[in-house]
Amino acid sequence: MSSGALAFIQNPAESEKLRACRSLAPAATEEVLRFEAPIQIAFQRIAVEDTVIRGQDIRAGEIVNAMIGAANHDPEAFRPDPDRFLVDRANQPHLTFGNGIHFCVGAAVARAEGEITFPRLVTEMPDLQLVDGGPHWRDGYVIRSHESLMVKRSG
């Protein structure tokens, strides 16, 4: 929720789109989940032989991390501009909840929470602003979350 709040605060034009069209709530929620996946690393593997992936040399014995956050910003998969937050982005499946037998059992609850919360946030508190130099991110590269996200209403 805090990552979604931050995305809407930092992207007022996208907040306005959702305010004007609440039917964008499912797409906006998916975009929040794609844009700032709370779990960044999917798995680690050890390369069994030397290989090259997209021009990157990987030597046998090296650890390879599959990063969900990076995959969710892949320019070949997310057009236009994967580093922009767009609440009306065309349906482009992301990897935030994993896939197959590793699909998150809480995905439906997280989606429902976003679809309820984000439209209310941008409608009932359209004037939210960051305070205290925020956001303050937790250390680490597996879980991406805020230590704190201090906000205030400007009105």
Backbone hydrogen bonds in HBPLUS format (Angstrom, degrees):
<---DONOR---> <-ACCEPTOR-->    atom                        ^
c    i                          cat <-CA-CA->   ^        H-A-AA   ^      H-
h    n   atom  resd res      DA  || num        DHA   H-A  angle D-A-AA Bond
n    s   type  num  typ     dist DA aas  dist angle  dist       angle   num
A0005-ALA N   A0001-MET O   2.86 MM   4  6.15 160.7  1.90 151.9 157.3     1
A0006-LEU N   A0002-SER O   2.90 MM   4  6.09 162.6  1.93 148.9 153.4     2
A0007-ALA N   A0003-SER O   2.97 MM   4  6.16 159.7  2.01 143.0 148.6     3
A0008-PHE N   A0004-GLY O   2.98 MM   4  6.25 159.3  2.03 153.7 158.5     4
A0009-ILE N   A0005-ALA O   2.90 MM   4  6.13 157.6  1.95 152.2 159.0     5
A0010-GLN N   A0006-LEU O   2.90 MM   4  6.06 162.7  1.93 156.6 160.7     6
A0011-ASN N   A0007-ALA O   3.05 MM   4  6.00 117.1  2.46 133.4 147.9     7
A0011-ASN N   A0008-PHE O   3.31 MM   3  5.03 145.2  2.44  91.9 101.8     8
A0014-GLU N   A0011-ASN O   2.96 MM   3  5.47 128.9  2.23 112.8 125.6     9
A0015-SER N   A0011-ASN O   3.12 MM   4  6.51 151.1  2.21 148.3 157.2    10
A0016-GLU N   A0012-PRO O   2.94 MM   4  6.17 154.9  2.00 146.1 152.3    11
A0017-LYS N   A0013-ALA O   3.09 MM   4  6.39 148.8  2.19 137.9 145.7    12
A0018-LEU N   A0014-GLU O   3.16 MM   4  6.48 159.4  2.20 148.8 152.5    13
A0019-ARG N   A0015-SER O   2.86 MM   4  6.10 157.8  1.91 151.2 158.5    14
A0020-ALA N   A0016-GLU O   2.88 MM   4  6.01 156.8  1.94 150.2 155.6    15
A0021-CYS N   A0017-LYS O   3.00 MM   4  6.10 131.3  2.24 136.9 149.9    16
A0021-CYS N   A0018-LEU O   3.23 MM   3  5.02 129.9  2.49  90.1 103.4    17
A0024-LEU N   A0021-CYS O   2.95 MM   3  5.86 165.5  1.98 126.2 129.8    18
A0025-ALA N   A0022-ARG O   2.97 MM   3  5.60 162.0  2.01 122.5 124.7    19
A0028-ALA N   A0024-LEU O   2.73 MM   4  5.84 164.8  1.75 168.4 173.6    20
A0029-THR N   A0025-ALA O   2.91 MM   4  5.98 156.9  1.97 148.8 154.6    21
A0030-GLU N   A0026-PRO O   3.01 MM   4  6.27 159.3  2.06 147.9 153.3    22
A0031-GLU N   A0027-ALA O   2.92 MM   4  6.15 149.9  2.01 144.3 153.0    23
A0032-VAL N   A0028-ALA O   2.93 MM   4  6.25 153.1  2.01 148.4 155.1    24
A0033-LEU N   A0029-THR O   3.00 MM   4  6.26 165.3  2.02 152.0 155.7    25
A0034-ARG N   A0030-GLU O   2.86 MM   4  6.08 152.0  1.94 146.1 154.1    26
A0035-PHE N   A0031-GLU O   2.77 MM   4  5.75 169.3  1.78 152.2 156.0    27
A0036-GLU N   A0032-VAL O   3.10 MM   4  6.09 168.7  2.11 153.4 155.0    28
A0144-ARG N   A0038-PRO O   2.73 MM 106  4.82 162.7  1.76 137.4 143.5    29
A0040-GLN N   A0142-VAL O   2.64 MM 102  5.04 167.2  1.65 155.0 157.9    30
A0068-ILE N   A0040-GLN O   2.56 MM  28  4.94 124.5  1.85 130.2 144.7    31
A0042-ALA N   A0066-ALA O   2.67 MM  24  5.40 172.0  1.68 169.9 172.6    32
A0066-ALA N   A0043-PHE O   2.94 MM  23  5.50 169.5  1.95 163.7 166.6    33
A0045-ARG N   A0064-VAL O   2.90 MM  19  5.24 153.3  1.97 146.8 155.7    34
A0064-VAL N   A0045-ARG O   2.70 MM  19  5.24 165.8  1.72 161.8 165.8    35
A0047-ALA N   A0062-GLU O   2.91 MM  15  5.59 163.8  1.94 165.2 164.9    36
A0061-GLY N   A0047-ALA O   2.71 MM  14  5.24 171.8  1.71 146.0 147.6    37
A0051-THR N   A0058-ILE O   2.82 MM   7  5.28 157.8  1.86 156.3 162.3    38
A0058-ILE N   A0051-THR O   2.81 MM   7  5.28 163.6  1.84 165.3 160.4    39
A0053-ILE N   A0056-GLN O   3.00 MM   3  5.17 157.9  2.05 140.2 141.9    40
A0056-GLN N   A0053-ILE O   2.92 MM   3  5.17 162.6  1.95 114.2 119.7    41
A0062-GLU N   A0059-ARG O   3.01 MM   3  5.67 163.4  2.04 141.8 143.9    42
A0071-ALA N   A0067-MET O   3.01 MM   4  6.30 162.3  2.04 150.3 155.7    43
A0072-ASN N   A0068-ILE O   2.83 MM   4  6.06 152.3  1.91 156.7 164.3    44
A0073-HIS N   A0070-ALA O   2.99 MM   3  5.21 157.8  2.04 107.6 114.3    45
A0074-ASP N   A0071-ALA O   3.23 MM   3  5.14 160.0  2.27 111.3 109.7    46
A0077-ALA N   A0074-ASP O   3.00 MM   3  5.37 141.8  2.15 108.9 119.8    47
A0078-PHE N   A0074-ASP O   2.94 MM   4  6.04 155.8  1.99 163.9 171.8    48
A0084-ARG N   A0081-ASP O   3.08 MM   3  5.72 160.6  2.12 125.9 126.5    49
A0089-ARG N   A0086-LEU O   3.13 MM   3  5.34 151.7  2.21 120.5 117.4    50
A0098-GLY N   A0095-LEU O   2.92 MM   3  5.04 165.7  1.94 115.5 119.1    51
A0104-CYS N   A0097-PHE O   2.81 MM   7  5.04 153.0  1.88 147.8 155.2    52
A0102-HIS N   A0099-ASN O   3.03 MM   3  5.39 144.0  2.16 139.7 136.8    53
A0103-PHE N   A0100-GLY O   3.12 MM   3  5.46 152.9  2.19 120.2 118.6    54
A0107-ALA N   A0104-CYS O   3.34 MM   3  5.49 166.1  2.36 110.7 111.5    55
A0110-ALA N   A0106-GLY O   2.99 MM   4  6.23 166.7  2.01 162.0 165.9    56
A0111-ARG N   A0107-ALA O   2.92 MM   4  6.11 161.7  1.96 153.9 159.0    57
A0112-ALA N   A0108-ALA O   2.98 MM   4  6.12 161.6  2.01 144.5 149.8    58
A0113-GLU N   A0109-VAL O   2.90 MM   4  6.11 160.8  1.93 153.5 158.8    59
A0114-GLY N   A0110-ALA O   3.08 MM   4  6.31 161.6  2.11 148.2 152.4    60
A0115-GLU N   A0111-ARG O   2.91 MM   4  6.13 164.1  1.94 156.2 160.7    61
A0116-ILE N   A0112-ALA O   3.07 MM   4  6.22 139.6  2.24 145.0 154.3    62
A0117-THR N   A0113-GLU O   2.81 MM   4  5.87 167.5  1.82 153.7 158.1    63
A0118-PHE N   A0114-GLY O   2.96 MM   4  5.55 157.3  2.01 141.7 148.4    64
A0121-LEU N   A0117-THR O   2.81 MM   4  6.00 156.2  1.87 158.3 166.5    65
A0122-VAL N   A0118-PHE O   3.09 MM   4  6.31 171.6  2.10 160.0 158.9    66
A0123-THR N   A0119-PRO O   3.07 MM   4  6.07 137.8  2.26 137.6 148.9    67
A0124-GLU N   A0120-ARG O   2.72 MM   4  5.56 167.7  1.74 152.3 156.7    68
A0125-MET N   A0121-LEU O   2.94 MM   4  5.41 145.7  2.06 136.9 145.2    69
A0154-SER N   A0127-ASP O   3.10 MM  27  5.49 150.8  2.19 129.9 137.8    70
A0129-GLN N   A0152-LYS O   2.77 MM  23  5.39 146.1  1.89 155.2 166.6    71
A0152-LYS N   A0129-GLN O   2.88 MM  23  5.39 146.0  2.00 146.8 157.1    72
A0131-VAL N   A0150-MET O   2.93 MM  19  5.43 155.8  1.99 140.8 137.6    73
A0134-GLY N   A0131-VAL O   3.24 MM   3  5.97 165.6  2.26 120.2 124.3    74
A0136-HIS N   A0148-SER O   3.06 MM  12  5.32 168.8  2.07 168.4 164.7    75
A0147-GLU N   A0136-HIS O   2.61 MM  11  5.43 154.2  1.68 147.2 156.6    76
A0148-SER N   A0136-HIS O   3.25 MM  12  5.32 157.9  2.30 138.5 142.0    77
A0138-ARG N   A0145-SER O   2.90 MM   7  5.84 171.3  1.90 160.4 158.7    78
